[in-house]
Amino acid sequence: MAGLFRKKPRVYPTFGALHASPFKDHYFLRLAPWDWLDRETIYVWDIHSPRMITMDPWIQLIYLDADGEKTVSEFVYHMADKYGRRETIPEALDQTILDGIENLLSDRLIELSEVKKELSPKVKIPLKEQQQ
């Protein structure tokens, strides 16, 4: 009867794309200033060209979590843990996140590092909070 209320260990997909990725053990951090456009959406100032960028929700999540404190692997498992115990973690969650990271890397909005890095004050908090 005591085993009746024990939590079963979390079962994750194999995350084959993550385990094969050269990024898996790298920390990722944002490089561009950002602010809230509305309650749900951010915009990012592109420091390489004169444009303001908005993002799909997944890409935005990755960007906001690009704090230089967690590895790509840690982030994938963190996002997997957001799914409830009764929900199925998508098999391709790792690939979706890796694709988002690659997009942000190609736009030079984030960078990878082999060691933890502290964010620049200009990208740590929203622009409006910096002006106060």
Helices and strands as residue ranges (DSSP letters): G 2-5, H 16-20, E 27-30, E 34-36, E 42-45, E 52-54, H 57-65, E 67-71, H 72-81, H 93-106, E 110-113, H 121-124, H 127-130
